[in-house]
Amino acid sequence: MLTETMPAVENVSMVSAVSQNETLPSDAEITRRVMKIRSSWSVAERLRRRREADTRFADLLDALTTEHTAA
């Protein structure tokens, strides 16, 4: 009977997640993409997202305040 053995894991090189020649998008490009996405939202969707963002921001401030007073 023939058996195949797998190479040891330590012999496998790790490839970084970001390519060395990859460039990140500029702030202007990110803004353009965000505006394009937002333009497809309905008024109701914009309101829902704004309320959610306000809630998350309030929760963040509460957490930071609680952490600061506990320290």
N, C-alpha and C positions, 0 to 999 in steps of 0.2 A: 504494500500500500504506500502511495506517495503522499507526503504531507508538505504543505507550503508554510514557511515561517515568515512572519512579518518582521520588517526591520525595527530596530529599537527606536523608541520615540525620541530619545535625545539626539539622534542623528538627523532629525528633520529640522531644517532651518525655519525660523519664524519670519514671516513677511509682515512688514509694518502695514497698518491699516491705511495710511496715507501714502500715496505715491510720492517719490522724491521730487518729481517734476510737476506735480499738481499745484495749481494756483487757486487760492480761495477767491470767491467772488468779492467784488468791491462793495462798499456800502451802497453805492448808487445802484448796482445790479440787484442787491438784496431788496432795496426799496422798490425798484421797478417790479420785481417778482411779487412782492407783498401787495402792491397796489393792483396788479393784475388779478390776483386771487380775490382781493376784497371787492373788486368791481363786479364780481359775479354774485355777491351776496345780496339777498333781499333786505329790506328795511328791518323786517322781523328778525332775520339772522344777525344783522348788525347789533340790534338791541340785545338779543340773547347773549351774544359774545361779549358785549360791553358789560352787561350785568355780571357775567361769569368772571371777567377780568377784574372788576371792582371787588367781587367777593374774594377772589384769590389774593388780591393785594391787601385787603383788610385782614385776611387770615395770616398773611406773611408778617404784617406789622404787629399783629397780636403775638405771634410766635417770637418775633425778635424782642418785643417788649417784655414778654414773660421770661425769655432766656436772659435778658439783661438784668432784670430784677432778681432772678434766682442766683446770679453769679456773685 
